[in-house]
Amino acid sequence: MSRAVAAAGWRLRIEEALRREELRLPVMPDIVARVQLEAARRNGSAGSLARVVEADPGLAARVVKMANSAMFAGLCEIRDLTHAVGRLGSGMVVAIVLGAAARECFRAAHPGYARRAHDSWEISLLAAAAARSLALRAGEDPEEAFLAGLLHRAGEPILLQAVPLLAERDGEPVPPAETIGPVVDELAPVAGATLLSRWNLPEPIVTAVRFQNDPAAAPREDLRRTALTALARRLGEALFAGEGAEALTGDPSAAALGLDEEAIAAAAPEAAAGAGELARAL
């Protein structure tokens, strides 16, 4: 059986599993849900949000480390969690907590897909930093863009864990990453949007993840946000491959956002540096 035929068969099986809601979706960690609720409270404060975060010392350390990163550092180093939350803002704290949870999902990939999962997480970090930088240049919400960029591949670990289970169920060998890769690229946005919706993320972020492969198909009110996620993903992929911003020349998402080649070229080194900071924090 050729690789193309095998991939087509797997595409049908995964589509059916998605349609029937048979795929196992990661359960949102309790600490993430509590951070989301506190961040959404109208009368919440940096202090009240910090008290929720400090229940998980590991997350608290990540928040402080991120507050002192080059992306957010002020005039002095922060050691106090409340001050760190105040510097980052509630939206970025939620993003960091969600990112830590997503990181664990990528680590749970089948051994045969470990390299793919690792590389996808690296690209997610690059895309998150790229999205924030591009959003600032395009006049979009940088926190929302950052979170969409960070979680744009959230569907991948779901599929990479589902394929071996489906193979075992049907008495077949686990297909190689080269066979399943194009199928994951195509269907992961749907799985990711399903997960993020289940985790109660804002609908614009869910939509941006769902339509990242075809931003023009997104609802009119979400076109720019979706184009931003798609552009950040492409820039992240280019940087990961050792390419520069020139790889995005003529990108329709850049045109939709009114960003020229100079703006994307300026965002590229910021994305690379920011991804490094994220890797150390998450």
N, C-alpha and C positions, 0 to 999 in steps of 0.2 A: 504494500500500500504506500502510495506517495505521501510526502509530508503534507501537501495541499489537501489531499483527500482526507487524511487523518484530522487535519485542522478543521475542515468543514464539518466532520462528524462531531468533533468536540464542541464546535460552536453551537450546533443544534442541541446537544445535551445540556450545555450550560444555559442556553436561552430557555430551555424547558424548565430547568431547575429554578431559574430566576422567576419565570412566570408563575410557577407553583409555590414560590416562596419557600423552597426546600433548603436553601443555603444557610449555613450557620453564621449568624451575625454576632460579632463580639458584643458582650454585655457592657454597657457603660459602667466604669468603676464608680462606686458610690461617691468618692471624693470629687470626681468630675461633676456629677450631678449637683452636689452641694455647692461647689464653686460657681456653677452656672446660675443656680437659684439666687445665691447671695449677690452675684454681679448684676443680676437683673432687678434687684430690689430698688425701688425708687429712693428710699431713705437710707440705703447702704452707704458705707464709707470705706476708705482705704483700710482703716483699723478693723472694721467688721469682716471685710474680705480676707485680710491677713489672718484673722483668728480662725477662719475656716481652712485656709491653706496650711497653717502651721500644724494642723492635725496630721499631716503627712510630711515628716522632716525632709524626705527626699525631694518632694515637690517644692517645699519652702526654699531649699538650697538652690534649686533650679531657677526659681523666680529671682532670688537675690543675684545669682550669677548673671542672669540675663539683663537685669537692671544695670549691672556694671559693665556690660559689653559695649563695644564700640558703637553699636547702633543706637544705644539709649543713654550712654554715660553722660553725666552732667559734670559739674566742676569738682566734685569730690566723690570718693568711694562710699558706697552705701553698704552697711552691714545689718541694718534693721529691716525686718520684713515689711513692716508697715510703710516705711519710706520707699522700699523697693516697689511695693504695689502702687504707691502714689506716683512714682516716676513712670512706671509702665502704663498705668491705666487699667481699668477692669477688663476691657476687651482683650488686651494683650496678655493679661494674666490667664484669662480663659483659654486663649490660643496656646499658651505654654502648657497648661494642664492637659488640654486635648492632644497636643503634640506628644506629650509623654505617654499618654494612653495609646495613641496610634503607633508609636515606636515599638511598643510591646507586641502589637499585632504583626508588624513586619518581622519581628524576631521569631515568630511562631511558624514560619513557613516550612514546608516539607524540605528535607535535606537536598533533594534534587533541584529545588528552586531557590536555594539559599542565596546564591549569587544574584539572581534576578531580584529577590526581595531587598538585598543589601543595596544594590545599585538604585532601585526605585526609591528607597528612603533617602539616599544621597541626593537624588534629583529633586525630591520633595523639599529638602532643605534649601537647595538652590532656588527652586521655584518660589518658596515662601519669601526669601530675601529679595528676589527679583520682583515679586508682586508688590511688595511694600515700596521699593524704590520706583517702580513704574507708576504706581498709584499716586505717589507724591507729584510726579511729573504730569500725570493725566488729570489731576484734580478729583481723584476718587478716594474713597475711605481707605487709608493705609492698613488699619487693623483688620477690616473685613477682607481686604485683598490678601493680606498676610495669611489669614486663616484658611482662605480658599486655596491659596498656593500650597500651604503646608499639607492640606488634606486632599489635594486633588487626586492622589493615587490611593486613597483609602480603600477602594474596592479591590485593589490588586491582591493583598493578602487573603481576602475572603475567597477569591477564585483560586489562588495558589494552594489554599488548604482544601478547597472543595474538590479539585480535580483528582487528587490521590484517593479521596473517599469514594468518588464516583467510579474510579477505575477498580478499586477493591470490591465495590458492590457488584460490578459487572464482570468480575474475574479477569480483568485485563491488566497489563503492565502500565505503570505510570508513564505517560508520554514525556519525552524530553522537553526541556525548556524551549528549544528551537521550534518545536511543533506548536506548543501551546502559547508561545509569546504573542503572535499576532491576534489570537483570539482574546487573550487578556487585554491587549491594547484596545480592542474594539468594545469589549463588554464591561470592563472594569468601571467606567464612569457610571453605568447604571447601578452596579452593585454598590459603588461608593455613595451615590446619591441616596440609595435605599438605607444604607447604614447611617448617614448623617441626618436623614429625616427621622429615623428611629431615635437618634441621640438628641433630637430637638434642636438642631442647629437652625439658624435663621434661613428662611426660604431662599433668599438671594444667593446664599452660599451653596445650598443644595442644588439650585438651578445651574449655577456656574460650573459645578462639578459634573452634573449630568450632561450638559451640552458642550463640554470643553472640546470635544472632537469636531463639533460643528456649531460654532458660536452663532452663526447666522440663523440657526433654527431655534434659538432661545426666544422666549417671549420678549416683545419689544422693550418693556421696561427693564429687562435684565441684559440687554445686548452688550452694553459697555462693560459691566462687571464680568460677564462671561468671556468677552474678548480679552479682558485683562488677565483672567486666569489662563486662557489659552496661550496668550503671548508670554506670560511668565513661565508656563510649562515649557514652551519651545526654547526660551532663553536658558532655562535650567538644563534642558537636554543638551543644548549646544555647548554650554560651559562644561558639563560633565564629559562630553566627548572631546574636550580640548579645543573646541572651535570658539570663535569670537562672535560678536554681535552681527558681523557681516553675514552669518548664516541665516539671519532673519530678514535679509533684504527683500522687500516686496511683500512682507507678511500682511495679509488682509486685516488681521486683528490690530496691528500697529496703525494701519490706516483708519480703522474704525475709531481708534482712540485719539487720533490726531498726533501720534508720536512719530517723529522722523528718525532717521538712522543715527543722528547725533545724540538724541535723547536715549536711545537704546544702548548705544555704545557707552554712554556715561553711566548707565544703570548696571552694566555688566560687571565692572570691578567691585561695585558696591554689593552686588548679589554674591559674588565669590567670597568677599570678606564676611558678609553677613551669614552665609551658610556655615562658614567655619566657626563663628561665634555660636550659632545654633547647635552645631554638632557637639560643642563642648558643654553647652547648657543642658541639652536633652539627652 
